[in-house]
Amino acid sequence: MINQKALAGAMKRMGIQQVELDAEEVVIRLKEYDLVFTNPQVAKINMMGQETYQLLGTPQKRSRETVPEFTTEDVKTVMEQAHVDEAAARNALQKTKGDIAQAILSIS
């Protein structure tokens, strides 16, 4: 097991700063499809003025032509109004092409 205190000290001596980011979703847009990471672990690393990002998680491959546009807030609204979990809310929004009212009605 890695000693986190020792690791943090070594990083500080080398001029490396790491900040964990509270990310809900990360989307990487490729030419033919998107890679979507839901609830990933994301860290911003600053090493001698150079910022990089580290992403940990399992991606889902999504085709861009069939992905409706909806936000995390849309998902939360459907979850609250229809009293369902996130997966059910996202599924309903996908089936209704992002129409919040129709998604709620389709579940109820």
MIFI-658873 format. One record per residue: residue in one letter; chain; z negated, x negated, y negated of N, C-alpha, C, O in turn. Coordinates in nm, 3 decimals. Layout:
resn, chain, n.up, n.east, n.north, ca.up, ca.east, ca.north, c.up, c.east, c.north, o.up, o.east, o.north
A, A, Z, X, Y, Z, X, Y, Z, X, Y, Z, X, Y
...
//
This chain:
resn, chain, n.up, n.east, n.north, ca.up, ca.east, ca.north, c.up, c.east, c.north, o.up, o.east, o.north
M, A, 0.000, -0.084, 0.119, 0.000, 0.000, 0.000, 0.000, -0.088, -0.124, -0.070, -0.190, -0.128
I, A, 0.076, -0.050, -0.224, 0.089, -0.129, -0.346, -0.028, -0.097, -0.438, -0.061, 0.019, -0.459
N, A, -0.089, -0.201, -0.493, -0.196, -0.185, -0.590, -0.133, -0.148, -0.724, -0.070, -0.233, -0.788
Q, A, -0.149, -0.023, -0.767, -0.085, 0.026, -0.888, -0.130, -0.048, -1.013, -0.051, -0.071, -1.105
K, A, -0.259, -0.086, -1.017, -0.311, -0.158, -1.133, -0.246, -0.296, -1.144, -0.208, -0.338, -1.253
A, A, -0.234, -0.365, -1.031, -0.173, -0.497, -1.030, -0.026, -0.488, -1.068, 0.026, -0.572, -1.142
L, A, 0.041, -0.385, -1.017, 0.183, -0.364, -1.049, 0.201, -0.337, -1.198, 0.291, -0.393, -1.261
A, A, 0.115, -0.252, -1.256, 0.122, -0.221, -1.399, 0.098, -0.347, -1.481, 0.166, -0.369, -1.581
G, A, 0.002, -0.428, -1.440, -0.026, -0.553, -1.512, 0.090, -0.649, -1.506, 0.125, -0.711, -1.607
A, A, 0.151, -0.663, -1.391, 0.266, -0.752, -1.376, 0.383, -0.704, -1.461, 0.452, -0.785, -1.524
M, A, 0.406, -0.573, -1.463, 0.515, -0.518, -1.543, 0.490, -0.544, -1.692, 0.582, -0.578, -1.766
K, A, 0.365, -0.528, -1.735, 0.332, -0.550, -1.875, 0.355, -0.696, -1.913, 0.408, -0.724, -2.020
R, A, 0.316, -0.789, -1.826, 0.336, -0.932, -1.853, 0.485, -0.966, -1.864, 0.523, -1.057, -1.939
M, A, 0.569, -0.894, -1.791, 0.713, -0.920, -1.794, 0.783, -0.841, -1.906, 0.904, -0.849, -1.921
G, A, 0.705, -0.765, -1.984, 0.764, -0.688, -2.094, 0.832, -0.561, -2.049, 0.924, -0.513, -2.115
I, A, 0.788, -0.506, -1.938, 0.848, -0.383, -1.886, 0.752, -0.267, -1.910, 0.635, -0.272, -1.872
Q, A, 0.803, -0.162, -1.974, 0.724, -0.041, -1.997, 0.790, 0.074, -1.921, 0.912, 0.091, -1.926
Q, A, 0.708, 0.152, -1.851, 0.761, 0.264, -1.774, 0.687, 0.391, -1.813, 0.564, 0.392, -1.818
V, A, 0.763, 0.497, -1.840, 0.707, 0.626, -1.877, 0.765, 0.732, -1.782, 0.886, 0.742, -1.767
E, A, 0.676, 0.810, -1.719, 0.722, 0.919, -1.634, 0.763, 1.036, -1.722, 0.691, 1.072, -1.815
L, A, 0.877, 1.097, -1.693, 0.926, 1.212, -1.768, 0.904, 1.339, -1.686, 0.920, 1.338, -1.564
D, A, 0.868, 1.447, -1.753, 0.843, 1.574, -1.686, 0.973, 1.654, -1.681, 0.994, 1.745, -1.763
A, A, 1.060, 1.622, -1.587, 1.192, 1.684, -1.577, 1.189, 1.801, -1.478, 1.129, 1.791, -1.371
E, A, 1.253, 1.911, -1.515, 1.267, 2.027, -1.426, 1.394, 2.016, -1.343, 1.397, 2.054, -1.226
E, A, 1.500, 1.965, -1.407, 1.629, 1.958, -1.338, 1.712, 1.848, -1.403, 1.711, 1.831, -1.525
V, A, 1.786, 1.774, -1.319, 1.878, 1.673, -1.369, 2.014, 1.701, -1.306, 2.025, 1.721, -1.185
V, A, 2.118, 1.703, -1.390, 2.253, 1.729, -1.341, 2.340, 1.607, -1.372, 2.346, 1.561, -1.486
I, A, 2.405, 1.555, -1.271, 2.500, 1.446, -1.289, 2.638, 1.506, -1.267, 2.671, 1.552, -1.158
R, A, 2.719, 1.504, -1.373, 2.852, 1.562, -1.367, 2.953, 1.457, -1.322, 2.978, 1.359, -1.392
L, A, 3.009, 1.478, -1.206, 3.114, 1.391, -1.154, 3.248, 1.461, -1.178, 3.250, 1.577, -1.220
K, A, 3.358, 1.394, -1.151, 3.489, 1.454, -1.177, 3.511, 1.583, -1.099, 3.561, 1.681, -1.154
E, A, 3.473, 1.585, -0.972, 3.507, 1.698, -0.886, 3.392, 1.796, -0.863, 3.415, 1.911, -0.826
Y, A, 3.268, 1.752, -0.884, 3.153, 1.839, -0.859, 3.031, 1.784, -0.933, 3.036, 1.675, -0.990
D, A, 2.923, 1.861, -0.932, 2.797, 1.819, -0.993, 2.695, 1.788, -0.885, 2.694, 1.850, -0.779
L, A, 2.609, 1.691, -0.914, 2.492, 1.665, -0.830, 2.373, 1.720, -0.908, 2.348, 1.678, -1.021
V, A, 2.299, 1.813, -0.847, 2.187, 1.877, -0.915, 2.057, 1.840, -0.844, 2.042, 1.863, -0.724
F, A, 1.966, 1.782, -0.920, 1.834, 1.745, -0.869, 1.734, 1.843, -0.929, 1.716, 1.845, -1.051
T, A, 1.668, 1.924, -0.845, 1.567, 2.018, -0.892, 1.430, 1.956, -0.869, 1.402, 1.904, -0.760
N, A, 1.345, 1.961, -0.972, 1.211, 1.901, -0.969, 1.213, 1.753, -0.927, 1.140, 1.715, -0.835
P, A, 1.295, 1.671, -0.994, 1.302, 1.530, -0.957, 1.188, 1.450, -1.021, 1.119, 1.498, -1.111
Q, A, 1.170, 1.330, -0.973, 1.081, 1.234, -1.038, 1.171, 1.146, -1.123, 1.263, 1.083, -1.072
V, A, 1.144, 1.142, -1.254, 1.226, 1.066, -1.346, 1.137, 0.973, -1.427, 1.035, 1.015, -1.481
A, A, 1.177, 0.847, -1.436, 1.103, 0.748, -1.515, 1.199, 0.681, -1.612, 1.312, 0.647, -1.578
K, A, 1.150, 0.662, -1.736, 1.226, 0.586, -1.836, 1.164, 0.447, -1.839, 1.043, 0.432, -1.857
I, A, 1.247, 0.346, -1.820, 1.200, 0.209, -1.814, 1.261, 0.131, -1.929, 1.383, 0.129, -1.948
N, A, 1.174, 0.066, -2.007, 1.218, -0.016, -2.119, 1.187, -0.161, -2.084, 1.071, -0.199, -2.069
M, A, 1.292, -0.240, -2.071, 1.275, -0.382, -2.038, 1.347, -0.463, -2.145, 1.470, -0.468, -2.149
M, A, 1.268, -0.527, -2.230, 1.321, -0.611, -2.337, 1.422, -0.534, -2.424, 1.528, -0.587, -2.456
G, A, 1.389, -0.411, -2.460, 1.473, -0.330, -2.548, 1.584, -0.254, -2.479, 1.652, -0.173, -2.543
Q, A, 1.605, -0.278, -2.352, 1.709, -0.209, -2.275, 1.646, -0.091, -2.201, 1.559, -0.112, -2.115
E, A, 1.687, 0.033, -2.232, 1.633, 0.151, -2.164, 1.719, 0.189, -2.044, 1.841, 0.197, -2.054
T, A, 1.653, 0.211, -1.932, 1.720, 0.263, -1.812, 1.636, 0.378, -1.759, 1.520, 0.394, -1.795
Y, A, 1.697, 0.458, -1.674, 1.628, 0.572, -1.615, 1.635, 0.561, -1.464, 1.738, 0.524, -1.407
Q, A, 1.523, 0.594, -1.401, 1.516, 0.593, -1.255, 1.498, 0.737, -1.209, 1.411, 0.809, -1.260
L, A, 1.577, 0.780, -1.114, 1.578, 0.917, -1.066, 1.552, 0.920, -0.916, 1.623, 0.856, -0.839
L, A, 1.449, 0.996, -0.876, 1.418, 1.014, -0.734, 1.422, 1.162, -0.702, 1.364, 1.243, -0.775
G, A, 1.488, 1.197, -0.594, 1.495, 1.336, -0.553, 1.614, 1.356, -0.461, 1.692, 1.264, -0.437
T, A, 1.626, 1.477, -0.411, 1.735, 1.511, -0.321, 1.835, 1.598, -0.396, 1.800, 1.706, -0.442
P, A, 1.959, 1.551, -0.410, 2.057, 1.629, -0.484, 2.120, 1.739, -0.400, 2.128, 1.732, -0.278
Q, A, 2.165, 1.841, -0.471, 2.248, 1.944, -0.410, 2.385, 1.931, -0.475, 2.396, 1.917, -0.597
K, A, 2.488, 1.937, -0.393, 2.625, 1.926, -0.443, 2.671, 2.065, -0.484, 2.665, 2.159, -0.404
R, A, 2.719, 2.079, -0.609, 2.768, 2.207, -0.658, 2.908, 2.191, -0.715, 2.936, 2.097, -0.790
S, A, 2.993, 2.283, -0.677, 3.128, 2.287, -0.733, 3.119, 2.344, -0.873, 3.045, 2.440, -0.895
R, A, 3.191, 2.288, -0.967, 3.184, 2.336, -1.105, 3.253, 2.470, -1.126, 3.211, 2.549, -1.210
E, A, 3.358, 2.496, -1.050, 3.431, 2.622, -1.071, 3.347, 2.744, -1.035, 3.364, 2.850, -1.096
T, A, 3.259, 2.731, -0.939, 3.184, 2.847, -0.892, 3.041, 2.855, -0.946, 2.967, 2.947, -0.911
V, A, 3.002, 2.759, -1.029, 2.864, 2.756, -1.080, 2.856, 2.835, -1.211, 2.915, 2.794, -1.311
P, A, 2.784, 2.946, -1.212, 2.767, 3.020, -1.337, 2.672, 2.944, -1.429, 2.587, 2.868, -1.384
E, A, 2.687, 2.967, -1.557, 2.599, 2.902, -1.654, 2.476, 2.988, -1.677, 2.486, 3.101, -1.724
F, A, 2.359, 2.934, -1.643, 2.232, 2.997, -1.677, 2.126, 2.890, -1.691, 2.137, 2.782, -1.632
T, A, 2.024, 2.920, -1.769, 1.922, 2.821, -1.802, 1.797, 2.842, -1.718, 1.783, 2.940, -1.645
T, A, 1.706, 2.747, -1.731, 1.575, 2.757, -1.666, 1.501, 2.879, -1.718, 1.429, 2.946, -1.643
E, A, 1.519, 2.908, -1.846, 1.455, 3.028, -1.905, 1.510, 3.155, -1.842, 1.435, 3.250, -1.820
D, A, 1.640, 3.158, -1.813, 1.700, 3.274, -1.746, 1.635, 3.294, -1.608, 1.603, 3.406, -1.570
V, A, 1.617, 3.184, -1.536, 1.554, 3.191, -1.403, 1.412, 3.245, -1.415, 1.372, 3.333, -1.338
K, A, 1.336, 3.193, -1.513, 1.198, 3.239, -1.532, 1.193, 3.387, -1.567, 1.105, 3.460, -1.520
T, A, 1.286, 3.432, -1.650, 1.290, 3.573, -1.688, 1.313, 3.661, -1.565, 1.244, 3.761, -1.547
V, A, 1.408, 3.624, -1.480, 1.436, 3.701, -1.359, 1.315, 3.698, -1.266, 1.279, 3.800, -1.207
M, A, 1.252, 3.582, -1.252, 1.134, 3.569, -1.166, 1.024, 3.665, -1.212, 0.965, 3.737, -1.131
E, A, 0.997, 3.666, -1.343, 0.889, 3.748, -1.398, 0.921, 3.897, -1.390, 0.837, 3.978, -1.351
Q, A, 1.043, 3.933, -1.426, 1.080, 4.075, -1.431, 1.097, 4.137, -1.292, 1.064, 4.253, -1.270
A, A, 1.150, 4.059, -1.198, 1.176, 4.110, -1.063, 1.065, 4.075, -0.964, 1.067, 4.119, -0.849
H, A, 0.968, 3.993, -1.009, 0.856, 3.951, -0.925, 0.904, 3.883, -0.797, 0.867, 3.920, -0.685
V, A, 0.988, 3.781, -0.817, 1.041, 3.704, -0.704, 1.020, 3.556, -0.729, 0.984, 3.515, -0.839
D, A, 1.042, 3.475, -0.625, 1.029, 3.330, -0.640, 1.155, 3.271, -0.703, 1.253, 3.342, -0.726
E, A, 1.150, 3.142, -0.731, 1.260, 3.075, -0.801, 1.391, 3.081, -0.723, 1.497, 3.104, -0.781
A, A, 1.383, 3.059, -0.593, 1.505, 3.059, -0.511, 1.575, 3.194, -0.517, 1.697, 3.201, -0.531
A, A, 1.498, 3.302, -0.507, 1.557, 3.437, -0.512, 1.617, 3.465, -0.650, 1.724, 3.525, -0.660
A, A, 1.548, 3.420, -0.755, 1.598, 3.441, -0.891, 1.729, 3.365, -0.912, 1.824, 3.420, -0.967
R, A, 1.734, 3.239, -0.869, 1.857, 3.160, -0.883, 1.972, 3.222, -0.803, 2.086, 3.228, -0.850
N, A, 1.941, 3.266, -0.683, 2.042, 3.329, -0.598, 2.099, 3.453, -0.665, 2.221, 3.474, -0.667
A, A, 2.011, 3.536, -0.720, 2.056, 3.658, -0.788, 2.141, 3.625, -0.910, 2.242, 3.690, -0.935
L, A, 2.101, 3.524, -0.986, 2.179, 3.484, -1.104, 2.316, 3.429, -1.064, 2.415, 3.453, -1.132
Q, A, 2.320, 3.356, -0.954, 2.449, 3.303, -0.908, 2.541, 3.417, -0.865, 2.660, 3.417, -0.896
K, A, 2.484, 3.514, -0.793, 2.566, 3.627, -0.745, 2.618, 3.712, -0.860, 2.727, 3.768, -0.852
T, A, 2.540, 3.721, -0.969, 2.580, 3.804, -1.083, 2.644, 3.720, -1.195, 2.660, 3.767, -1.307
K, A, 2.680, 3.597, -1.161, 2.747, 3.506, -1.255, 2.669, 3.488, -1.384, 2.726, 3.483, -1.493
G, A, 2.534, 3.479, -1.372, 2.448, 3.452, -1.486, 2.405, 3.573, -1.566, 2.337, 3.559, -1.668
D, A, 2.443, 3.694, -1.522, 2.403, 3.816, -1.593, 2.257, 3.849, -1.556, 2.229, 3.892, -1.445
I, A, 2.166, 3.827, -1.651, 2.022, 3.841, -1.626, 1.987, 3.985, -1.586, 1.919, 4.007, -1.486
A, A, 2.032, 4.081, -1.665, 1.999, 4.222, -1.637, 2.050, 4.264, -1.499, 1.978, 4.328, -1.423
Q, A, 2.172, 4.227, -1.469, 2.230, 4.263, -1.339, 2.154, 4.194, -1.225, 2.136, 4.252, -1.118
A, A, 2.111, 4.069, -1.249, 2.035, 3.996, -1.146, 1.904, 4.066, -1.117, 1.867, 4.081, -1.000
I, A, 1.834, 4.111, -1.221, 1.706, 4.182, -1.204, 1.730, 4.312, -1.128, 1.655, 4.346, -1.036
L, A, 1.833, 4.385, -1.169, 1.862, 4.514, -1.103, 1.903, 4.495, -0.957, 1.870, 4.579, -0.873
S, A, 1.973, 4.387, -0.927, 2.018, 4.363, -0.790, 1.901, 4.335, -0.696, 1.910, 4.361, -0.577
I, A, 1.793, 4.281, -0.749, 1.676, 4.251, -0.668, 1.587, 4.373, -0.655, 1.531, 4.399, -0.548
S, A, 1.573, 4.448, -0.763, 1.478, 4.562, -0.766, 1.520, 4.678, -0.679, 1.450, 4.779, -0.673
//
